Structure formats: C-alpha cells, structure tokens
C-alpha cells in the first residue's frame, strides 16, 4: 500500500494511560503513518516521545480533565469537530471516547472507525443508555474489536457487525525487553513465583488474588506474588496486605518494563472482571509462562485455547483460584519448559497490522 498524501486520518484518543490500549495505539498508528502522510492526534496527554514523528499532536489542556473527565472528553470532541470540518478527505479513527467521536461524525457526515477495547460486559448504563449506544454504534462505518468472542458479544448485545483484528503484539520486542541477568531478592528459588501485571483498578480485580492467597494458610510460605502496576486501588491493596500479614509474600511495584519481571516469574495470574483481548496475557504467553486467568469476557479463553499452557477459573470464585494456586508445583513447572508460544500464530504481529491498513483503505 503506497502512501497517500491527500487522505488523512484524525485519531481521537483524549486520555491515554499506561496499559494495553495505549500500547496498541502506538503500534497501530506508527504503522499506518507510513501510508497516510497527514495524520493528526487529538489528545490531552504528553506522549510526544512515544508516538510517530509523522503524526501531528493536537493537545488539549489537561486543566479540564482535573475538573471533570467527561467535560474534558466534550472539550476534545469540540476540537475534533472543528478540525474534521476543515479536512475534506479525512476519516476519524477513535480509540477512546468512541460515542463522542461518533456524534461528531454524524454531525459532519464523516466516515468513522472505532476500535472498541473492552467487552460490553464492562459497559455501564441504564436501558435507555444501552438503546442510545446501539443507535450510535450503527452509525459507525467500521467497528474493530480484538477477539472473536468480543465480536459475538457486540452482535448479541447491540446487534452490530464488527471486524476482528487481534492485538498486534510484537513478540521479538517483548523477548528483547525481557533480558535481564539480575535476580530480584523477593522471588525465591524454592518458591512458586507468581506475577500480575496491570493497572491497579477495580476492573483488574487484584484483590481476588490476595483473597485466594489467604486461603492457602500453611501453604502460603511456598509462594511469592509480585504485583506490577499503579492506580487508584493501590492504597486498598496495600491496606489488605498489611491487615492480613501478607508483606512477606506479596509485593507491589511499578516498572516501565514489566517483561523482565514476567521472565523471572513461574506463573502469570490474571484476575480481571472483563477485558477485550488482554495484551498482558499474550505478553506472558510469548515468554512461555504458565497462565492462570479468570474466565472473564472477553479474550482469556480465546488466548489459552491457542496457547495450550494454562488454565481458567470461574470469575469471582476465590476458592477455585486458591485451589489452582495450591496445586502448582515448582519442579513440574521447571521441567515443563517448552516453546508454547509457537502456538500463537493467529496473533501474528505483521499479519494483524496489515489487516488494519486493508480495512481502512476501503473507507477512502
């Protein structure tokens, strides 16, 4: 696909945070920047170093976000309206605040692509709101979701057709970043070393892992849990750890590069209440880690079905999770080291990026 100097993409991503959605955005936008010379990004975050230099940043003052996040999204939407109105041959590509972007597209009769990142399971709203969501979704020219189960959920709950494009996870980059010769004292040679990586928010539900560890009682000494992340739930998690005397067995840190810690661990645990297609599970899988994940909607089931090295537990079932942790055996985990990541062919990095360029060019 040759670069087109006239066709333009206007990205709408008001408030990027640290996480899988942001990683995907940077990878996808950088790839598409080679085909579309004039791309613009409307955002409130300072992400100059992470984004392609070919993409022009249009920043909105974060002052509005401090007052009210919804107000901030509305301000960003107004900016999107005026910029889109000036550019005839442009398509809006929304990664966040999709319903705001769709309203702008309707008003301007613009084509719009939305990439939905979280399963409808996590969408809150009254019956009236759901009807409004359904109406707005039908006005999008293209809806991209990141798992087959997600696609089925969107059809079932909102009656809309979507296109599945898996997260373009760069396995080579992950393996490169995981190289780290030093060991962290917290992980022990004889303990089963567990890790969870993700934002410390209610959606990620790390409290469930802590509750499962308490049930181990005398077996707890055989385990260590490292939680890598930050967010509003951190205080709550630390208070829980202190209350139940888990400091010796659980540690919370933040790291820009979590891959070296995943590499050092034995088992990756995900306890999310809902997802889209969890990037971090794919990252752990590319590092050949045994995975225990909640069977939340959507994504974990789909990943583990391909990966074939891990197991699911019923969401909110602390007892089941505790039993699965308890039966983990260090010797068996060490003796079963194989290249399970070879099974992840459907998540191929280049193939999924090419799918983005192929579907977008149909709208110009």
C-alpha positions as CSV (number, residue, x, y, z in Angstrom):
1,X,0.0,0.0,0.0
2,X,1.5,3.3,-1.1
3,X,1.5,6.5,0.9
4,X,-1.4,8.8,0.1
5,X,-0.7,12.5,0.6
6,X,-4.4,13.6,0.4
7,X,-6.2,11.0,2.6
8,X,-5.9,11.9,6.2
9,X,-6.6,10.0,9.5
10,X,-7.7,12.0,12.5
11,X,-7.1,9.9,15.6
12,X,-9.2,10.6,18.7
13,X,-7.6,9.4,21.9
14,X,-8.3,12.1,24.6
15,X,-6.7,10.5,27.7
16,X,-4.1,7.7,27.1
17,X,-3.0,5.9,30.3
18,X,-0.3,3.2,30.8
19,X,-1.8,0.0,29.5
20,X,-2.6,-2.4,26.7
21,X,-4.9,0.0,24.8
22,X,-2.1,2.6,24.7
23,X,0.5,0.1,23.5
24,X,-1.8,-1.0,20.7
25,X,-2.4,2.6,19.7
26,X,1.2,3.5,19.4
27,X,2.0,0.3,17.4
28,X,-1.0,0.7,15.0
29,X,-0.7,4.5,14.5
30,X,3.1,4.2,13.8
31,X,2.4,1.5,11.2
32,X,-0.4,3.5,9.5
33,X,1.7,6.7,9.5
34,X,3.8,5.1,6.7
35,X,0.7,5.1,4.5
36,X,-1.1,8.3,5.4
37,X,1.2,11.4,5.4
38,X,-1.1,13.7,7.2
39,X,-2.3,12.1,10.4
40,X,-3.4,14.1,13.5
41,X,-4.0,13.0,17.1
42,X,-6.3,14.8,19.4
43,X,-5.2,14.1,23.0
44,X,-4.6,15.7,26.4
45,X,-1.5,13.6,27.3
46,X,2.1,14.4,26.8
47,X,3.1,11.4,24.6
48,X,5.5,13.1,22.2
49,X,8.3,10.5,22.7
50,X,6.0,7.5,22.2
51,X,4.2,8.5,19.1
52,X,5.4,8.5,15.5
53,X,7.0,11.9,14.5
54,X,4.9,11.7,11.3
55,X,1.7,12.3,13.4
56,X,0.8,15.8,14.4
57,X,-0.2,16.2,18.0
58,X,-3.2,18.4,18.9
59,X,-3.2,18.8,22.6
60,X,-6.0,19.8,24.9
61,X,-5.1,21.4,28.2
62,X,-5.4,18.8,31.0
63,X,-6.8,21.5,33.2
64,X,-10.3,20.4,32.0
65,X,-9.6,16.8,33.0
66,X,-8.8,17.9,36.5
67,X,-12.2,19.5,36.8
68,X,-14.3,16.7,35.2
69,X,-13.2,13.8,32.9
70,X,-16.5,13.9,30.9
71,X,-16.2,17.6,30.4
72,X,-12.6,17.0,29.2
73,X,-13.9,14.5,26.6
74,X,-16.5,17.0,25.5
75,X,-13.8,19.7,25.0
76,X,-11.8,17.2,23.0
77,X,-14.9,16.4,20.9
78,X,-15.4,20.0,20.1
79,X,-11.8,20.2,18.9
80,X,-12.4,17.1,16.8
81,X,-15.4,18.7,15.2
82,X,-13.6,21.9,14.1
83,X,-10.6,20.1,12.8
84,X,-12.6,17.5,11.0
85,X,-14.8,20.2,9.4
86,X,-11.7,21.7,7.7
87,X,-10.4,18.5,6.2
88,X,-12.5,17.1,3.4
89,X,-10.6,13.8,2.7
90,X,-10.3,12.6,6.3
91,X,-11.5,9.7,8.3
92,X,-11.9,9.8,12.1
93,X,-10.3,6.8,13.9
94,X,-11.4,6.7,17.5
95,X,-9.5,4.7,20.2
96,X,-11.3,6.1,23.2
97,X,-14.5,8.1,23.9
98,X,-16.0,6.4,20.9
99,X,-19.5,7.7,21.4
100,X,-18.4,11.3,21.5
101,X,-16.5,10.7,18.2
102,X,-19.4,9.1,16.6
103,X,-21.7,12.1,17.4
104,X,-19.1,14.4,15.7
105,X,-19.0,12.1,12.7
106,X,-22.8,12.2,12.4
107,X,-22.9,16.0,12.6
108,X,-20.3,16.4,9.9
109,X,-21.3,13.3,7.8
110,X,-17.8,12.0,8.2
111,X,-16.7,8.4,8.0
112,X,-15.5,7.0,11.3
113,X,-13.7,3.9,12.5
114,X,-13.9,3.0,16.2
115,X,-11.7,0.4,17.9
116,X,-13.6,-0.9,20.9
117,X,-11.2,-2.2,23.6
118,X,-13.3,-3.6,26.4
119,X,-16.0,-6.2,26.3
120,X,-19.6,-4.9,26.5
121,X,-19.7,-6.7,29.9
122,X,-17.9,-3.7,31.3
123,X,-20.1,-1.1,29.8
124,X,-22.3,0.5,32.4
125,X,-25.6,2.1,31.7
126,X,-29.4,2.1,32.0
127,X,-31.7,0.5,29.4
128,X,-32.1,4.0,27.9
129,X,-28.3,4.4,27.6
130,X,-28.0,1.0,26.0
131,X,-30.5,2.0,23.4
132,X,-28.5,5.1,22.7
133,X,-25.3,3.1,22.5
134,X,-27.0,0.7,20.0
135,X,-28.1,3.6,17.8
136,X,-24.7,5.3,17.8
137,X,-22.8,2.1,17.1
138,X,-25.0,1.5,14.0
139,X,-23.7,4.9,12.7
140,X,-20.0,3.9,12.7
141,X,-18.7,2.9,9.3
142,X,-16.3,0.3,10.8
143,X,-16.1,-1.2,14.3
144,X,-12.9,-3.1,15.1
145,X,-12.8,-5.5,18.1
146,X,-9.9,-7.6,19.2
147,X,-11.3,-11.0,19.8
148,X,-13.9,-13.4,18.2
149,X,-15.8,-13.6,21.5
150,X,-15.9,-9.8,21.6
151,X,-17.4,-9.8,18.1
152,X,-20.2,-12.3,19.2
153,X,-20.9,-10.1,22.3
154,X,-21.3,-7.0,20.2
155,X,-23.7,-8.8,17.9
156,X,-25.7,-10.3,20.8
157,X,-26.0,-7.2,23.0
158,X,-26.1,-4.4,20.4
159,X,-26.9,-6.0,17.1
160,X,-23.9,-4.6,15.3
161,X,-21.4,-6.3,12.9
162,X,-17.8,-5.8,13.7
163,X,-14.4,-6.9,12.3
164,X,-12.0,-8.8,14.5
165,X,-8.3,-7.8,14.4
166,X,-6.2,-9.3,17.1
167,X,-3.8,-7.1,19.1
168,X,-0.6,-6.7,17.1
169,X,1.8,-7.9,19.8
170,X,5.5,-7.7,19.0
171,X,6.9,-10.9,20.3
172,X,10.5,-10.0,19.3
173,X,10.4,-6.7,21.2
174,X,8.9,-8.4,24.3
175,X,11.7,-11.1,24.3
176,X,14.3,-8.4,23.8
177,X,13.0,-6.3,26.8
178,X,12.7,-9.4,29.0
179,X,16.5,-10.0,29.0
180,X,17.7,-9.2,32.5
181,X,20.5,-11.1,34.2
182,X,20.0,-9.9,37.8
183,X,17.5,-11.6,40.1
184,X,15.2,-9.8,42.4
185,X,15.6,-10.9,46.1
186,X,11.8,-11.1,46.5
187,X,11.5,-14.2,44.2
188,X,13.0,-17.3,45.9
189,X,14.5,-20.3,44.1
190,X,12.3,-22.8,46.0
191,X,9.0,-20.8,45.9
192,X,6.4,-20.7,43.2
193,X,6.8,-17.1,42.0
194,X,3.5,-15.6,40.8
195,X,3.1,-12.3,39.0
196,X,0.3,-10.0,38.0
197,X,0.8,-7.0,35.7
198,X,-1.8,-4.4,35.1
199,X,-3.4,-1.1,36.2
200,X,-4.4,-1.2,39.9
201,X,-8.1,-0.6,39.2
202,X,-11.3,-2.5,40.1
203,X,-11.6,-3.9,36.6
204,X,-8.3,-5.8,37.1
205,X,-9.5,-7.1,40.4
206,X,-6.1,-7.9,42.0
207,X,-7.8,-8.1,45.4
208,X,-9.2,-11.5,44.3
209,X,-5.6,-13.0,44.1
210,X,-4.8,-11.7,47.6
211,X,-8.0,-13.3,48.9
212,X,-7.0,-16.6,47.3
213,X,-3.6,-16.5,48.9
214,X,-5.1,-16.1,52.4
215,X,-6.9,-19.4,51.9
216,X,-3.6,-21.2,51.4
217,X,-2.8,-20.8,55.1
218,X,0.2,-23.1,55.9
219,X,1.0,-23.5,52.2
220,X,1.4,-19.7,51.8
221,X,5.2,-20.0,52.6
222,X,5.7,-21.8,49.3
223,X,4.5,-18.8,47.2
224,X,5.5,-15.2,46.3
225,X,3.3,-12.8,44.5
226,X,4.6,-9.7,42.7
227,X,2.1,-7.2,41.5
228,X,3.4,-4.7,38.9
229,X,1.3,-1.6,38.3
230,X,-0.1,1.6,39.7
231,X,-3.6,3.1,40.1
232,X,-6.3,4.2,42.4
233,X,-6.7,0.7,44.0
234,X,-3.1,0.7,45.3
235,X,-4.0,2.0,48.8
236,X,-6.7,-0.5,49.2
237,X,-4.4,-3.4,48.1
238,X,-1.6,-2.3,50.5
239,X,-4.1,-2.0,53.4
240,X,-5.3,-5.5,52.7
241,X,-1.7,-6.8,52.6
242,X,-1.0,-5.2,55.9
243,X,-4.2,-6.3,57.6
244,X,-3.7,-10.0,56.7
245,X,0.1,-10.0,57.3
246,X,1.0,-10.7,53.6
247,X,4.0,-8.4,53.4
248,X,6.4,-11.3,53.4
249,X,4.6,-13.0,50.5
250,X,3.3,-10.1,48.4
251,X,5.0,-7.0,46.9
252,X,3.6,-4.2,44.8
253,X,5.9,-2.2,42.5
254,X,5.7,-0.1,39.4
255,X,8.0,-0.7,36.4
256,X,8.1,0.8,32.9
257,X,9.5,-2.5,31.7
258,X,7.5,-5.4,33.3
259,X,8.8,-8.0,30.9
260,X,12.0,-8.7,32.9
261,X,9.8,-9.5,35.9
262,X,7.5,-11.7,34.0
263,X,10.5,-13.6,32.7
264,X,11.7,-14.2,36.2
265,X,8.4,-15.5,37.4
266,X,6.9,-19.0,37.2
267,X,3.2,-18.3,36.8
268,X,1.3,-15.3,35.4
269,X,-2.1,-14.7,37.1
270,X,-4.9,-12.5,35.7
271,X,-8.0,-11.8,37.8
272,X,-9.8,-9.3,35.5
273,X,-13.6,-8.8,35.7
274,X,-13.7,-8.0,32.0
275,X,-11.3,-7.4,29.1
276,X,-11.2,-7.1,25.3
277,X,-8.2,-9.2,24.4
278,X,-5.7,-8.8,27.3
279,X,-2.4,-7.8,25.9
280,X,-0.6,-8.8,29.1
281,X,-1.7,-12.5,28.7
282,X,-0.3,-12.5,25.2
283,X,2.9,-11.0,26.5
284,X,3.2,-13.6,29.2
285,X,2.4,-16.3,26.7
286,X,5.2,-15.1,24.3
287,X,7.5,-15.5,27.3
288,X,6.2,-19.1,27.7
289,X,4.8,-18.6,31.2
290,X,2.2,-20.8,32.7
291,X,-1.0,-18.8,32.9
292,X,-4.0,-18.8,35.4
293,X,-6.7,-16.4,34.3
294,X,-10.3,-15.6,35.2
295,X,-12.6,-16.8,32.5
296,X,-13.9,-13.2,32.0
297,X,-15.4,-11.8,28.9
298,X,-13.6,-11.4,26.5
299,X,-10.3,-12.8,25.4
300,X,-8.6,-15.1,28.1
301,X,-10.5,-18.2,26.9
302,X,-9.5,-17.4,23.3
303,X,-5.8,-16.9,24.1
304,X,-5.5,-20.1,26.3
305,X,-7.3,-22.2,23.7
306,X,-4.5,-21.4,21.3
307,X,-1.6,-21.2,23.8
308,X,-2.4,-24.6,25.5
309,X,-0.3,-23.8,28.6
310,X,-2.5,-22.6,31.4
311,X,-6.0,-22.8,32.9
312,X,-9.1,-20.7,33.6
313,X,-11.1,-20.2,36.8
314,X,-14.6,-19.0,37.2
315,X,-14.7,-15.2,37.7
316,X,-15.2,-14.2,41.4
317,X,-14.6,-17.8,42.5
318,X,-11.8,-17.2,45.1
319,X,-11.9,-20.8,46.3
320,X,-11.3,-22.2,42.8
321,X,-8.4,-19.8,42.2
322,X,-6.9,-20.7,45.6
323,X,-7.0,-24.4,44.8
324,X,-5.4,-23.8,41.4
325,X,-2.6,-21.9,43.0
326,X,-2.2,-24.5,45.8
327,X,-1.6,-27.4,43.3
328,X,1.2,-25.5,41.4
329,X,4.4,-27.4,41.7
330,X,7.8,-25.7,41.2
331,X,9.5,-28.9,39.9
332,X,6.8,-29.6,37.4
333,X,6.8,-26.0,36.1
334,X,10.6,-26.1,35.6
335,X,10.5,-29.5,33.9
336,X,7.7,-28.5,31.5
337,X,9.6,-25.6,29.9
338,X,8.7,-25.7,26.2
339,X,8.2,-23.2,23.4
340,X,4.4,-23.0,23.8
341,X,4.4,-19.5,22.2
342,X,4.8,-21.2,18.8
343,X,1.0,-21.9,19.1
344,X,0.2,-18.2,18.9
345,X,0.2,-17.9,15.1
346,X,-3.2,-16.2,14.8
347,X,-1.8,-13.3,16.9
348,X,1.0,-12.7,14.4
349,X,2.2,-9.1,14.6
350,X,2.7,-8.3,10.9
351,X,-0.5,-10.1,9.8
352,X,-2.7,-8.1,12.1
353,X,-1.1,-4.8,11.3
354,X,-1.7,-5.5,7.6
355,X,-5.4,-6.1,8.4
356,X,-5.7,-2.6,9.7
357,X,-4.3,-1.0,6.5
358,X,-6.5,-3.2,4.4
359,X,-9.8,-2.3,6.1
360,X,-9.0,1.4,6.4
361,X,-8.2,1.9,2.8
362,X,-11.8,0.7,1.9
363,X,-13.2,3.9,3.5
364,X,-11.2,6.4,1.4
